[in-house]
Amino acid sequence: SHPTLGVGLPRQIMGGFNIQDGAADASVLQKLATPMWKAISSNLGNSTELSLGGVPERNIGGFLFPAIPAGEPTTVIPVAFSVTTAGPSTNAKVIAEGEVLAVFGLAILIWMIPSLLANTRFCCRCCQRCLSKRLGWYFCLGMIVNLSMLSMVIASEPEIKANDLFFQLVGVVEVVSDKLQEVLMQAGAIVGLFMLYSFRKRLIGLLGFDSQLVKLELRDCLTCFSMTRFKTVEVSLLKASDLPCGYGSRALFVRVVMGCNEPLHSRPRDGCMTSLNLRERLQLNFDPEDVSQTLSIAIKEQEVVGAAVAQLAPAAGAIAGALAGLMTPAGPQGGAALGAIAGIGTANSLGPEVARLDMSAAFINSLREKTKQMQKEELAPSMATGPSFAWREDNFVMVDLVPQGYLWLRISDVQAA
């Protein structure tokens, strides 16, 4: 049968107290609940837990609070007082900072003593040799002395804290590094522009251009774009011989480039092997006082690819570079830029160069003077468009070509009509 109410429970031990069989004793439950309630009330901050023992005399922030006996009625009166101490005066702070700066200056001077003694005549050679052999020891000793002086100043001056001094030093380093970064970026931009201007001709040559992209120079701006400083010269080409041979007969032509002039070309000759008969005249603007000008004469082979295909090469290179850039970290923009540069170089490299001649302004002036001497000796009449002479080798100057070959040419002034 099931147990009914009133039936006694077995003898148990709970919380260290014996519980007799039968109904639970109220005193036992009270003894169990009392420590639990005290723990809960003390953690919750119940004010009834505090004993009435009075308040002793206390000194807070320079204010003396009297003692309050137990059971004495009190009234809460708000009193405002400073919880922090007053800071140092301005003069004391300035003096302390001056002492720190003086210690830093003295530390720098101690470290500079070897350099000062090495560059003066008042230090004997034995002392200089001793310092040079023991620089490491000297700097270690100097560091110990400097740290000792700085520690003594920090300890003697209550206004100076090592922590504040460290963070001030960090702030100075931060400001200097930020300003230095700005200065370096500006200087880098200026140096980059200077390098770009200095190597502009080589960069243009790497892209395949053999003539100036911008037909403007500083001389043009300083002379108000006047053309009076230019003289018209005529470059007469007789023939070229001993050229590098190819796989068979080929079509050759001559490309002449100088300064701000547009590139000039001769008529292509078919069936050429190692020689080229020209007998052509090309007229150019030449500044005799500009020593930076260079006359370039290139013998090139005519390509099967036309100029239209060469014009499409940069666009095709940009498209191919953008597609390739999708699979690289450079991205489509960087790939398109590199592809366009490669396309420009490819377009300008069409037409393989067979031989080349580069002449300076001084060499051009010497050829002009030599032609004038020939004209005086020949006593030949001059035409309005150019000098008249026979197409013979003795009326021309033979110059060497690179990588091999010879070119017969003649440079003369064109008289005004």
Disulfide bonds with the S-S distance in Angstrom:
none
